[in-house]
Amino acid sequence: MSKILQPIFLFIVKLVMGLSAAVIGICLLFVGLVFFALRLFSALITGRKPAPFMAFSRFQQFSQPGMWAGNPGRQRSPKAATGQVVDVQVREIPADRL
């Protein structure tokens, strides 16, 4: 009798474990989506971009020209095109300010 009940019991245990894993996964996905929506809503209220978007836009801004699709590249400034070099004055910082 136990040889007949063992596969049935094993199937029920696998089914329960699989369903519980699916429920936990869906709950975590729902929590992540709610958190994402709240962060976007707070960004809309405060008028500030969310940090991940800011990081991506900065990465895109300082990357090589023409690297991103739809971005023809940055225009070079006239000074850079002529080869002019701008010097700056050197200022020494006293050791007590370090």
N, C-alpha and C positions, 0 to 999 in steps of 0.2 A: 504494500500500500504506500509506503514512503517513496518508492521509486516513481509512482504516479504523481504524488503531491509535490515532490521536489521541483520538477520543471515548472509547474504551475506557480508555486511560491516564488521561484526565481524570476519568472516573467512578471509577476505582480511587483516584486521589489524593484526590478529594473524600470518598470513603468512608473512607479511612484517616484523613484530617483530622477528619472528623466523629466517628468512633469514638474517636479520641484525645482530642478535646475532651470527649466524654461521659465517658470514663474519668477524666480530670482533674477534671471537675465532680463526679462521684460521690465521688472520693477527698477532695476538699475538703469536701464535705458530711459525709462520714464523720469526718474529722478534727474538724470543728466540733461534731458530735454527741458525739464522745468527750470533747472539751474541756468541753463543757457538762455532760456526765454527771459528769466528775471534779470540776468546780466545785461541782455540787450535792452530790456525795458528801462533799467537804471541808466544805461548809457544814453538812451533817448531822453530821459528826464533831465539828466545833468548836462547833456550836450557834449560829452567827452566820448571819444572813440574807445571801445574796449581794448585792453592791452594786447591781445593776440593780433588784432587788426593793425594796431600801431606798429608792432614788431614786424609784421609782414610788409607793411608799406615802407618802413625804413629800410628793410632788406632790399626791397624792390628799388627804392630810391638810390641806394649806394651800390647797386650791382652794375655789371658791365652794360654799356648801352646796347640796345637791341637784343638783350637776352630774353626778354619776356615778349610773348605774342601780343600784338597790338600796340607795342611800344616801339616807335621808330628809333628811339635813342635820344640822348640829350644833345642839345645844340652846344657846340663849343663856344666859349667866350672869345671875343676878338683878341684879347690879350694873350690867351693861350695859343691862338693860331699864329700870332706874329712872333712868338718866342720871347716876349719880354719877361723879365724877371723882376719881381718887386721885392726889395730888401726891407727888412724891418729892423728897428733899433733894438740892440741887445740891452737888457736891463738885468743887473746883478741883484740877486736876492740875498740880503744879509743872512749869515748863519743862524742868528738868534731867531729869525722868523720861520725857520724850518722846523 
